[in-house]
Amino acid sequence: MTRPVRIPSPTGFFHVTSRALQPLRLFADRSDCLSFLHGLARTHTEDSLEIHAYCLMGTHFHLVVRAEPDVLRRSMKCLKGWYALGLNARCGRVGPVFDGRYRAFPVKTEAHAAAAIVYLALNPVRAGITRHPDEWPYSSHRAHAGLEARPHWLASLDRLALFASAASYRDAIDAAVQQIRNEERVRTSPDPYLEQARREL
């Protein structure tokens, strides 16, 4: 079967994601996460991949990057290859680690890139792992929010004017977290009409 053609991005930005082959956990502990981040730093150094955001979850990862298609292909091939070799060595296993190719979604505008960066930070909140992105150590959120030092390979938000400052980024995150909580309250709040109907049955 012919592989689907990668769609180019008008901005050069891509939301990239890749998942572990079930039932394997891609990131089982801190050492796994640090190994992957070392690989990200290496792709930045060796291929000049612009890394704007990342989030590592148990079974998959998300990235917001900016790159020419050839650079993206080479970087993802190397990153996933390096990580798979290391994970297999640590776990004493052989065979594939990832469930097929990575997925790369073109980001049409810089405003959409900003939204994608917020979306990545919210992953552990939507998964019910944390109440706020501040609590998740394995994403770019804490560096972007000014809570910890930004690694040299992670692009600053003001580099492309995606956010005016760390404060404006935090405002966007807090508003998104509040929206999630509002949605949760709507889902869990009792329906008065349904409760009345139950009482009458």
PEDA-V443442 format. One line per field, one symbol per residue. ss: DSSP state (H for helix, E for strand, - for the rest). psi: psi as a letter, one per 30 degrees, with the letter a starting at -180 (. if undefined). Layout:
# PEDA-V443442
ss: ???
psi: ???
This chain:
# PEDA-V443442
ss: ------------EEEEEEEE---------HHHHHHHHHHHHHHHHHH--EEEEEEE---EEEEEEE--HHHHHHHHHHHHHHHHHHHHHHH------E----EEEE---HHHHHHHHHHHH-HHHH------HHH---E-HHHH---------E--HHHH-----HHHHHHHHHHHHHHHHHHHHHHH---HHHHHHHHH-
psi: kkkkkkklkfffkkjklkllkkgkkejfaeeeeeeeeeeeeeeeeeghkjjfllkklefllkkjlklleeeeeeeeeeeeeeeeeeeeeefhllllekiallkjjkkelfeeeeeeeeeeffefeffgelfkfffjfhlfeeeefgflkklffkklefeghekeleeeeeeeeeeeeeeeeeeeeeefkkjeeeeeeeef.
